[in-house]
Amino acid sequence: LYWVESLRIREFIIKMCRKICKKSELQLLDQTVSLDSLSLRRSISGWPCIHRVYQFEVSTNGADRLPGYVTLTGRIVRTVQIEGIDGMTTIYPHKQERVH
């Protein structure tokens, strides 16, 4: 059951990253995300839940590779961070999204 749920969350994250890249005029490299870290944390309500960080890479011109990260606590997307060329980090989403 955990494996099926993880695949479903990963597919949701890939779709979300594609949408963000298209909106930001970035190219999602390798068309995929990978699980960077997995741990247990407490949700806002105080219950233990799985905290996941996914990593992906984007490009502004096809020649550079910029890292990006998606952070989920439970089924709620907390942040999507894409590091810019100037070292700044752009944070998405402006509202929290829930994995369906």
N, C-alpha and C positions, 0 to 999 in steps of 0.2 A: 504494500500500500504506500509506503514512504517513497519507493522508487517511482511509482506512477505519478504521485503528487509532485515529486521533484522534476520530472520531465514536463509536466504541465506548467509548472512555474517557470521553468527555463524557456519554454516556447513563448510564454507571455512576455518574458523579459526581452527576448529577441525581437518580437513584434514591436514592443515599446521603444527599443533602441533604434530600430529602423525608422519608426515614426519621428523620433527626436532628431535623428541624423538628417532625414529628409527636410524637416522643418528648419534645421540649422544650416542647411547646405553643406553637410559633411558626408563623407563616405564611410560606411561601417565596414571595416576590414575583416576579411575571413567570414563575414556574414554569420558570426556566431558569438556567443558569450561563454565564459568558463567560470566554474565555481572557484572563488578565491579563498573564502573562509566560511566555516560553519561552526556555530556555537549556540549555547543556550542563553537566553536573556529573559527578562521579565517584560511582559507587554505593558501597555499603559494601565490596563486593569489589574496588573499585578500577577497574572498567571504566567508560568513558564512557557516560552515558545522558542521556535528555532529562528536564529538570526543568521541570515545569509548575505554574503557579499559576492557579487558576480563581477568579473572583469571583462572588458572588451577594448578594442582599439578602433580609433577613427583616423581619418585623414582629411586634411583641408584641400590638398592638391594632388593626392595620389602618390606623393613621394615621401611624406612624413608619416610618422606613426605616433599618435597621441593616446595615452591611456585614459580609460573611462571606467567608472565603477557604479554599480547599482546596489543599493543597500535595502534589504527587506527585513522587517521584524514580523514574524508570523506570516500573514498574507498581505501585509501593507507595505507598499513601496515608500520608503522614507526619503531617500535621496538618489539622484542620478548625477554624478559628477563627471565632467569632461575637462581635462586639463588643456588649457590653451597654449599656443606657441609662446606667449609672453609669460607663462608660468602661472597665470591666473586660473582659477577653477570656476567653471560655470555650473550652477546647481539647478537641477530640474527635479521633480516637477514643482510647479507653484502650489499645487494642491496635491494631497496625498491620494495615490491610486491604490485600489485593492485588486489583488489577483482574483480573477473570476473562476 
